[in-house]
Amino acid sequence: MNWFLLVVAGLCEVGFTYCLGRARAVDGTEWWCWIGGFVVFSFLSMALLAKAIQTIPIGTAYPVWTGIGAVGTVLMGILFFHEPATFWRLFFITTLIASIIGLKALS
C-alpha cells in the first residue's frame, strides 16, 4: 500500500509542476487558480511521501519519488508544453526509469 502512496505522491509532484507551467502563461484570477493547484498538489505530494516512508526506507523512497516527478515532468513538458524530445533527453529519462525500477527491485 505504501508503494502505491509513493507513486501517487510522485504523480502529485508532476501535478504541481504542470500547475506552475500553466501559471507562467497567465495572470490575474487564472494565475491564482493555478497557484492554488500548485499548493494543493504540493501538500498532497509531501503528505503522501511522509506516509510512505513509514515503511519504505527514506533512501529508497525519496529517489523514487523525485524520479517519478522528474520523468513525469519531462514527459509532460514534451506532451503538453511542446518541449523537444531529443534522443539524449529520452535516453537519460530511460536510464532514470531503469534506476527507479532497480531501487524498487532491491527494496
Summary of the structure (lengths in Angstrom):
residues: 107
radius of gyration: 14.9
end to end distance: 14.2
largest distance: 47.5
contacts: 320
relative contact order: 0.16
helix: 83%
strand: 0%
